[in-house]
Amino acid sequence: MATDRLSMIFAALADPTRRAILARLTEGEATVGELAEPFDISLPAVSRHLKVLEAAGLISRTRSAQWRSSRLEAGPLREATAWMEDYRRFWDESFDRLDAHLKRTLARNEENHHD
């Protein structure tokens, strides 16, 4: 199992249920019961998802009396986005070069057909 922070973040984000939980937490803190409502899974299963999100630093959990609520922590998402940004730039530059090449090729083809 990967233990570096970025691997833990991406592993946590790989699961659609965990992504849906994060999306719900953008609206504000929620209890396990509130987070479990839209899913057809048990409360212990939701708790396991929350533990993965917490280990990745994507959420923080607080306890107040018998209630435990979870809150979104955006810092790790920023880390993942920053890592992906380098690759987005690479692809943007690659597509720009491909676009320029195609334009040159089309222009040459048009010149050859007019001769």
Secondary structure, DSSP 8 states (H G I E B T S, - for coil): ---SHHHHHHHHHTSHHHHHHHHHHTT--EEHHHHHTTSSS-HHHHHHHHHHHHHTTSEEEEEETTEEEEEE--HHHHHHHHHHHHHHHHHHHHHHHHHHHHHHHHHHHHHHHH-
